[in-house]
Amino acid sequence: MNSIANEVQAQIKERSPLSIWRILKNRWFLHAVSTIAFFIIWEYVARNRFLGSALARPYEVLLQLADMMVNPIAGKGLLGHIWASSQRILIGFAIGAVLATPLGLFMALNRYVNAIVKPVFDLIKPMPPIAWVSIAILWFGIGEPSKIFIIVVGTFVPCLLNAYNGVRLIEPQLYDVVRMLGGNRRDEILHVCFPAAFPAIFAGLQISLSCAWTCVLAAELVSARSGLGFIILLGMTQSKPALIVGGMVVIAMVAWLTTLLVTGLEKVLCPWKREIQTA
Amino acid sequence: MKTETNCKILCTHISKEFIQKSSQRVNVIDDISLDVRSNEFVVILGPGQSGKSTLLRIIAGLETPTSGRVALDGKDVSGPGSDRGLVFQSYMLFPWKTVTGNVELGPKLRGVGKKERREIAQHYIDLVGLNGFEKHYPHQLSGGMKQRVGIARAYANNPTVMLLDEPFGQLDAQTRYFMEKETARIWETDKRTVLFVTNNIDEAIYLGDRIVTLKGKLPGRMHEVYDVKLPRPREHTDMKFLELRQQITDASELVL
């Protein structure tokens, strides 16, 4: 119908002629400048030994990582150590998310559940998950269960909080819509609560995931024979800066990849979410 | 002349008090009585803070009056129900549902099969002039289009009464004028009993069979009732239109 036409807003992208000024203002150009500058400063600081011999040069780090691909450390190659850490995170993250998300939703939906769980949760909430390392080792020994336990604790809090707040912050009139259309409480939960809380739940998963990396590192630094935390600790005890920095770089890359995965999953599952352009 | 039986909606002596956090009582509506005939288009006209939205929410069943009663087809209203369709000022579309998804929600909740409810949804999407936008999400639509979805969603549930709460309050003047024309067209195509709340006097005269004005400032009280006997489609510049406009302006506290 032509009646719609006057309401559709056309988006016209202006194109200004190519100039040096435009290249200088280009986002990607600026990204490249800052990245290259970072590596130059790193190389400069490392080469001139401003920090003693404690900082490896970028090239040395790359060499070290390549070496680890071929020559295993403590019986595992680089990929083996990455998998060791990732496995702990996956298990801990899965358990934490599966326990915390439904509990957060229940707390938001039912005030009795909320009244029962909230005091205990509020007590645990401000405790840094790393504070659990010692007690976890006492309870579960130095094996895998203690590491997974710490990750579960670390992922639990952000997952629950986000699921809870996701439901609490829903515009109340959306419930009115369902009620006016003849829906009952079940319909309100199904058609309003779950979908509306979905983005918040996903934000919680994102935060949990980065929290899980902190936790696995802490656990591995205390006691482990494998994983990226173990690699970093080994670098320290053997004074191999390249090993430490290499471990850090790999963690950053793996964490970045998993975040990308979750973001991608969210885009598939929440197609209605307006894309927010990150500056 | 009017008996209770030929009234679609009958409100008798409705009052509403809200208790605020400081346990202060705020009287929002004071003794409003109103009757709406079947397939009549009644506009409730009042300035901001005159309790008109609360009155609509009481008739919708989303609020309970402190005293007085609301009857629909002679039966007391005790809660929200699918016999009334509500259109919200701020659209209240589900951002996670497409246009079709939003419009078909009513039939879906009533258990209508997929094929049938798609047909119903398509019918009302066409009626409000949104064909071609079925798969769009609300954030991809302009304000006027969003409210078209809101109207189609209310219509698709096949209510006997349509309640519209300042539906065009958030639109710019031009889109608003255009949507008023569309509302008149839709109503004449598919007649329902309509209760339309607005603070815009032109909108009221353009659309209403009858205009009920409320006094400004809380609590909301009935002021006057005007019968609009102008033929449709109406013209804003028609002499009779302007005379009535003057008459309402003079009589009410609306500043226009």
Interface residues (C-beta under 8 A of the other chain):
Chain A: M1 S3 I4 N6 E7 V8 Q9 E171 Q173 L174 D176 V177 V178 R179 M180 L181 G182 G183 D187 H191 V192 P195 A196 F198 C270 P271 W272 R274
Chain B: A60 L62 G79 P80 G81 S82 R84 G85 L86 F88 S90 M92 F94 P95 W96 K97 L105 G106 L109 R110 G129 L130 N131 G132 F133 Y137 P138 H139 S142 G143 G144 M145 R153 A154 N157 Q174 T175 F178 E182
